[in-house]
Amino acid sequence: MGENLKSELIAVGVDYESALERFMGKENLYQRFLIKFLDDKNFQSLEESLRDKDIEEAFKSAHTIKGLSGNLGFNKLSDTVVPLVEALRAGTLENTDDMFAELKKVYEDICGVICKYK
């Protein structure tokens, strides 16, 4: 994995070093999982579920994004999705539009970096 990718990931809120530790220092393995993240459908499902006001499905998708982002070291994404997860866990859609808009920005930033290097 090149230094450019590493520095760009760090710039968008990725804790590269701790993520790499979880992948036993294997950069190629970590990079494969980064690319797999681009194919994950939970973000799209979250967006659709929020639009449809389906709190249960939105919660499942948001919670999965939280777990994935934690495992991949996407700390900024994880920190951004937590309030949304908690609102949905409480069964409310109040302020979720604003929370999702912020989440979408962070998500797109991370995906943009990964796409440049896949």
C-alpha positions as CSV (number, residue, x, y, z in Angstrom):
1,M,0.0,0.0,0.0
2,G,1.5,3.3,-1.0
3,E,2.2,6.2,1.3
4,N,-0.2,8.3,-0.7
5,L,-3.1,6.0,0.0
6,K,-2.1,5.8,3.7
7,S,-1.8,9.6,4.1
8,E,-5.1,10.2,2.2
9,L,-6.9,7.7,4.4
10,I,-5.5,9.3,7.5
11,A,-6.7,12.7,6.2
12,V,-10.3,11.5,6.0
13,G,-10.3,10.1,9.5
14,V,-9.0,6.6,9.2
15,D,-6.9,5.2,12.0
16,Y,-4.6,3.4,9.6
17,E,-2.2,2.0,12.2
18,S,-4.8,0.4,14.4
19,A,-6.6,-1.0,11.4
20,L,-3.4,-2.5,10.0
21,E,-2.8,-4.1,13.4
22,R,-6.2,-5.8,13.1
23,F,-5.1,-7.1,9.8
24,M,-1.8,-8.5,11.3
25,G,0.2,-5.9,9.5
26,K,-0.8,-7.3,6.1
27,E,-1.3,-4.2,3.9
28,N,-2.5,-6.3,0.9
29,L,-5.2,-7.9,3.0
30,Y,-6.3,-4.6,4.4
31,Q,-6.4,-3.1,0.9
32,R,-8.6,-6.0,-0.3
33,F,-11.0,-5.3,2.5
34,L,-11.0,-1.6,1.7
35,I,-12.0,-2.4,-1.8
36,K,-14.7,-4.9,-0.6
37,F,-16.1,-2.0,1.5
38,L,-17.0,-0.2,-1.7
39,D,-19.3,-3.1,-2.6
40,D,-21.1,-3.2,0.7
41,K,-24.8,-2.3,0.3
42,N,-25.5,-1.1,3.9
43,F,-25.1,2.6,3.1
44,Q,-27.5,2.4,0.2
45,S,-29.9,0.4,2.4
46,L,-29.6,3.0,5.2
47,E,-30.4,5.8,2.8
48,E,-33.4,3.9,1.4
49,S,-34.7,2.9,4.8
50,L,-34.5,6.4,6.1
51,R,-36.3,7.7,3.0
52,D,-39.0,5.1,3.6
53,K,-39.1,5.8,7.3
54,D,-38.3,2.2,8.1
55,I,-36.6,2.6,11.5
56,E,-35.9,-1.1,12.0
57,E,-34.1,-1.6,8.7
58,A,-32.3,1.7,9.0
59,F,-31.1,0.7,12.4
60,K,-29.8,-2.6,11.1
61,S,-27.9,-0.9,8.3
62,A,-26.5,1.9,10.5
63,H,-25.4,-0.6,13.1
64,T,-23.6,-2.7,10.5
65,I,-21.9,0.4,9.1
66,K,-20.8,1.2,12.6
67,G,-19.2,-2.3,13.0
68,L,-17.6,-2.3,9.6
69,S,-16.1,1.2,10.1
70,G,-14.8,0.2,13.5
71,N,-13.1,-2.9,12.1
72,L,-11.6,-1.0,9.2
73,G,-10.3,1.9,11.3
74,F,-12.8,4.4,9.9
75,N,-13.0,6.3,13.1
76,K,-14.5,9.4,11.7
77,L,-17.2,7.4,10.0
78,S,-17.8,5.4,13.1
79,D,-18.0,8.5,15.3
80,T,-20.5,10.1,12.8
81,V,-22.8,7.1,12.6
82,V,-23.0,6.5,16.3
83,P,-25.6,9.3,17.0
84,L,-27.7,8.0,14.1
85,V,-27.5,4.4,15.5
86,E,-28.6,5.6,18.9
87,A,-31.5,7.7,17.5
88,L,-32.7,4.7,15.5
89,R,-32.3,2.4,18.5
90,A,-34.5,4.8,20.4
91,G,-37.1,4.4,17.7
92,T,-37.0,8.0,16.4
93,L,-36.3,9.7,13.1
94,E,-35.9,13.1,14.7
95,N,-32.8,14.9,13.3
96,T,-31.8,11.8,11.3
97,D,-31.8,13.8,8.1
98,D,-29.1,16.0,9.4
99,M,-27.2,13.1,10.9
100,F,-27.4,11.2,7.6
101,A,-26.2,14.2,5.6
102,E,-23.1,14.4,7.8
103,L,-22.6,10.7,7.5
104,K,-22.9,10.8,3.8
105,K,-20.2,13.4,3.4
106,V,-17.7,11.3,5.5
107,Y,-18.7,8.1,3.7
108,E,-18.2,9.7,0.3
109,D,-14.8,11.1,1.4
110,I,-13.6,7.7,2.4
111,C,-15.0,5.9,-0.7
112,G,-13.4,8.6,-2.9
113,V,-10.0,7.9,-1.5
114,I,-10.4,4.1,-1.8
115,C,-11.6,4.5,-5.4
116,K,-8.5,6.4,-6.4
117,Y,-6.3,3.5,-5.4
118,K,-8.3,0.4,-6.3
